[in-house]
Amino acid sequence: GLGKACELAAQRMNVENTKVRALRDKLEAGLLEKIPHAMRNGHKDKRLPNTTSVSFEFVEGEAILLHLDRYGICASSGSACTSGSLEPSHVLRAMGVPFTMAHGSIRFSLSVYNTEEEVDFVLDKLPPIIANLRELSPFWQTEHRGAVGGAGCKCACSS
């Protein structure tokens, strides 16, 4: 019964983790490449294979989630320790994530049932969502006014 189920799960775990890690890495690399002033939260390698946490400066995580929901994309804001709270994650702050980015943190959790097409869909939808939310942000406008290609930018992620 249960012992056999555990044995079978352990046999598949490495293969499944490899697939999920590849999806996570593709999603994360695409987001960091396509969205300026974004950063990965946490260690590049020492973490769960299925989860990525990314912060976007001067946008609210909850606003991002509302827009993602319109496309049927599920994510969470902040860290797992602060799900449901509107305050920036104390975990992210303790990790040194700047306040302006901790507020704009979202977390994706993937599984073996996710596909590359779903990752591509997120990579297609999320960059314009972030760009639109930043256009509405007076903080973004103040920090980036006159900054072309990052030159003259005073934001936390350019340091």
C-alpha positions in Angstrom: 0.0 0.0 0.0 1.6 3.2 1.3 5.1 1.8 1.3 4.8 0.8 -2.4 3.4 4.3 -3.2 6.4 5.9 -1.5 8.8 3.7 -3.4 7.2 4.5 -6.8 7.2 8.2 -6.0 10.9 8.1 -5.0 11.7 6.4 -8.3 10.0 9.2 -10.3 11.2 12.1 -8.2 14.5 12.8 -9.9 13.0 12.7 -13.4 10.1 14.9 -12.3 12.3 17.4 -10.5 14.5 17.7 -13.6 11.5 18.6 -15.8 10.1 21.0 -13.3 13.5 22.7 -12.7 13.8 23.2 -16.4 10.4 24.9 -16.6 11.2 27.1 -13.6 14.6 28.1 -15.0 13.0 29.0 -18.4 10.3 31.1 -16.7 12.7 32.8 -14.5 15.3 33.5 -17.2 12.6 34.8 -19.5 11.2 37.2 -16.9 14.6 38.6 -16.0 15.5 39.0 -19.6 12.2 40.6 -20.7 11.4 42.8 -17.7 13.9 45.5 -16.7 14.4 46.2 -13.0 13.4 42.6 -12.0 15.3 40.4 -9.7 15.3 36.8 -8.5 14.7 36.4 -4.8 16.9 33.8 -3.2 19.8 31.6 -4.2 20.2 30.6 -7.8 20.8 26.9 -7.1 20.0 26.1 -3.4 16.2 26.1 -3.5 13.2 24.0 -4.4 13.1 22.9 -8.0 9.5 23.9 -8.6 9.4 27.5 -7.1 10.6 30.9 -8.3 10.2 34.2 -6.6 10.8 37.3 -8.6 10.4 41.0 -7.6 9.5 43.9 -9.9 10.5 47.4 -8.7 7.7 49.9 -8.0 4.7 47.7 -8.7 2.4 46.0 -6.2 2.3 42.2 -6.1 -1.4 42.2 -5.6 -2.0 44.3 -8.7 0.2 41.9 -10.7 -1.9 39.0 -9.4 -5.2 40.7 -10.4 -3.9 41.1 -14.0 -2.5 37.6 -14.2 -5.9 36.2 -13.0 -7.6 37.8 -16.0 -5.5 35.4 -18.1 -6.1 32.4 -15.8 -2.5 32.5 -14.6 -2.0 31.5 -10.9 0.7 33.0 -8.7 1.1 34.3 -5.2 2.6 37.5 -3.8 5.3 37.9 -1.3 6.8 34.9 0.4 4.9 31.8 1.5 5.3 33.0 5.1 3.2 36.1 4.3 0.6 34.9 1.8 -2.6 36.9 2.3 -0.8 39.9 3.9 -0.5 43.3 2.1 2.7 44.1 4.0 6.0 43.3 2.2 7.4 40.0 3.2 9.6 40.1 6.3 11.4 37.1 4.8 12.3 39.0 1.7 13.3 42.0 3.7 15.6 39.9 5.9 17.1 38.5 2.7 18.1 42.1 1.7 15.4 42.6 -0.9 14.8 46.4 -1.2 11.5 47.6 0.1 10.6 49.0 -3.4 11.0 45.5 -4.8 9.7 43.4 -1.9 6.2 44.9 -2.5 6.3 43.8 -6.1 7.3 40.2 -5.4 5.4 37.3 -6.9 5.9 33.5 -6.6 5.2 30.8 -9.1 5.0 27.2 -8.1 5.2 24.7 -11.0 4.6 21.0 -11.2 5.1 18.1 -13.7 1.7 18.9 -15.1 2.8 22.4 -16.3 4.0 22.7 -19.9 6.5 24.8 -21.9 3.5 26.4 -23.6 2.1 27.6 -20.3 5.5 29.1 -19.4 5.6 30.8 -22.8 2.1 32.2 -22.1 3.3 33.7 -18.9 6.3 35.2 -20.6 4.0 36.7 -23.2 1.5 38.2 -20.8 3.6 39.3 -17.8 6.0 41.9 -19.3 3.2 44.2 -20.7 1.4 43.9 -17.3 4.5 45.1 -15.5 5.0 47.9 -18.0 1.4 49.1 -17.7 1.5 49.0 -13.9 4.7 51.0 -13.9 3.2 53.6 -16.1 0.6 54.1 -13.4 3.2 54.3 -10.6 4.2 57.8 -9.5 7.3 56.3 -7.8 8.4 54.6 -11.0 8.0 57.9 -12.9 10.0 59.8 -10.3 12.8 57.3 -10.2 13.1 56.8 -13.9 12.3 60.2 -15.3 14.9 61.0 -17.9 16.7 57.7 -17.5 17.4 56.2 -20.8 18.5 52.6 -20.9 19.2 52.7 -17.2 21.5 55.8 -17.4 20.7 58.2 -14.6 18.4 55.6 -13.0 18.3 55.9 -9.2 16.5 52.7 -8.4 17.5 49.9 -6.0 18.0 47.3 -8.7 20.6 49.3 -10.7 23.1 49.1 -7.9 
